[in-house]
């Protein structure tokens, strides 16, 4: 994860209200402030631009962003994936 305290730059943007609301909603979904969310968006641009071409590059990128082992409460990732899959397969559709 990027450290916002190192080599920082402040940018002021005039955003359309609709875009500001969209960013706020998306940030809230993952419990981030809007500035933190925008920083995350900028941090993943390498991935979105296709600069990561191999699995090893992707894993290295995830490690540098602090995504590997970022959920210490999940002790068994395969069992957790099974639980998520089961919940998705058995959810009630409206």
Rosetta constraint file for C-alpha pairs under 8 A:
AtomPair CA 1 CA 64 HARMONIC 6.53 0.50
AtomPair CA 1 CA 65 HARMONIC 3.84 0.50
AtomPair CA 1 CA 66 HARMONIC 5.03 0.50
AtomPair CA 1 CA 67 HARMONIC 7.72 0.50
AtomPair CA 2 CA 43 HARMONIC 7.46 0.50
AtomPair CA 2 CA 65 HARMONIC 6.67 0.50
AtomPair CA 4 CA 8 HARMONIC 6.16 0.50
AtomPair CA 15 CA 19 HARMONIC 6.36 0.50
AtomPair CA 15 CA 20 HARMONIC 6.08 0.50
AtomPair CA 16 CA 20 HARMONIC 6.32 0.50
AtomPair CA 17 CA 21 HARMONIC 6.14 0.50
AtomPair CA 18 CA 22 HARMONIC 6.18 0.50
AtomPair CA 19 CA 23 HARMONIC 6.12 0.50
AtomPair CA 20 CA 24 HARMONIC 6.14 0.50
AtomPair CA 21 CA 25 HARMONIC 6.15 0.50
AtomPair CA 22 CA 26 HARMONIC 6.18 0.50
AtomPair CA 23 CA 27 HARMONIC 5.96 0.50
AtomPair CA 23 CA 34 HARMONIC 6.34 0.50
AtomPair CA 23 CA 37 HARMONIC 7.70 0.50
AtomPair CA 23 CA 38 HARMONIC 7.93 0.50
AtomPair CA 24 CA 28 HARMONIC 6.03 0.50
AtomPair CA 24 CA 33 HARMONIC 7.46 0.50
AtomPair CA 24 CA 34 HARMONIC 5.61 0.50
AtomPair CA 25 CA 29 HARMONIC 6.34 0.50
AtomPair CA 26 CA 30 HARMONIC 7.06 0.50
AtomPair CA 26 CA 37 HARMONIC 7.94 0.50
AtomPair CA 27 CA 31 HARMONIC 6.13 0.50
AtomPair CA 27 CA 32 HARMONIC 4.96 0.50
AtomPair CA 27 CA 33 HARMONIC 5.92 0.50
AtomPair CA 27 CA 34 HARMONIC 5.64 0.50
AtomPair CA 27 CA 36 HARMONIC 7.89 0.50
AtomPair CA 27 CA 37 HARMONIC 5.36 0.50
AtomPair CA 28 CA 32 HARMONIC 5.78 0.50
AtomPair CA 28 CA 33 HARMONIC 6.98 0.50
AtomPair CA 32 CA 36 HARMONIC 5.79 0.50
AtomPair CA 32 CA 37 HARMONIC 5.80 0.50
AtomPair CA 33 CA 37 HARMONIC 6.10 0.50
AtomPair CA 34 CA 38 HARMONIC 6.13 0.50
AtomPair CA 35 CA 39 HARMONIC 6.18 0.50
AtomPair CA 36 CA 40 HARMONIC 6.27 0.50
AtomPair CA 37 CA 41 HARMONIC 6.27 0.50
AtomPair CA 38 CA 42 HARMONIC 6.27 0.50
AtomPair CA 39 CA 43 HARMONIC 6.13 0.50
AtomPair CA 40 CA 44 HARMONIC 6.36 0.50
AtomPair CA 41 CA 45 HARMONIC 6.58 0.50
AtomPair CA 44 CA 48 HARMONIC 6.43 0.50
AtomPair CA 45 CA 49 HARMONIC 5.86 0.50
AtomPair CA 46 CA 50 HARMONIC 6.35 0.50
AtomPair CA 46 CA 51 HARMONIC 5.30 0.50
AtomPair CA 46 CA 52 HARMONIC 6.72 0.50
AtomPair CA 47 CA 51 HARMONIC 5.93 0.50
AtomPair CA 47 CA 52 HARMONIC 5.67 0.50
AtomPair CA 47 CA 58 HARMONIC 7.82 0.50
AtomPair CA 52 CA 57 HARMONIC 5.60 0.50
AtomPair CA 52 CA 58 HARMONIC 5.86 0.50
AtomPair CA 53 CA 57 HARMONIC 6.62 0.50
AtomPair CA 53 CA 58 HARMONIC 7.52 0.50
AtomPair CA 54 CA 58 HARMONIC 6.36 0.50
AtomPair CA 55 CA 59 HARMONIC 6.15 0.50
AtomPair CA 56 CA 60 HARMONIC 6.04 0.50
AtomPair CA 57 CA 61 HARMONIC 6.07 0.50
AtomPair CA 58 CA 62 HARMONIC 6.13 0.50
AtomPair CA 59 CA 63 HARMONIC 6.12 0.50
AtomPair CA 60 CA 64 HARMONIC 6.22 0.50
AtomPair CA 61 CA 65 HARMONIC 6.26 0.50
AtomPair CA 62 CA 66 HARMONIC 6.24 0.50
AtomPair CA 62 CA 67 HARMONIC 5.14 0.50
AtomPair CA 62 CA 68 HARMONIC 6.05 0.50
AtomPair CA 63 CA 67 HARMONIC 5.83 0.50
AtomPair CA 63 CA 68 HARMONIC 5.31 0.50
AtomPair CA 66 CA 70 HARMONIC 6.36 0.50
AtomPair CA 74 CA 80 HARMONIC 6.98 0.50
AtomPair CA 76 CA 80 HARMONIC 6.20 0.50
AtomPair CA 77 CA 81 HARMONIC 6.08 0.50
AtomPair CA 78 CA 82 HARMONIC 6.27 0.50
AtomPair CA 79 CA 83 HARMONIC 6.26 0.50
AtomPair CA 80 CA 84 HARMONIC 6.28 0.50
AtomPair CA 81 CA 85 HARMONIC 6.09 0.50
AtomPair CA 82 CA 86 HARMONIC 6.02 0.50
AtomPair CA 83 CA 87 HARMONIC 6.11 0.50
AtomPair CA 84 CA 88 HARMONIC 6.15 0.50
AtomPair CA 85 CA 89 HARMONIC 6.11 0.50
AtomPair CA 86 CA 90 HARMONIC 6.15 0.50
AtomPair CA 87 CA 91 HARMONIC 5.88 0.50
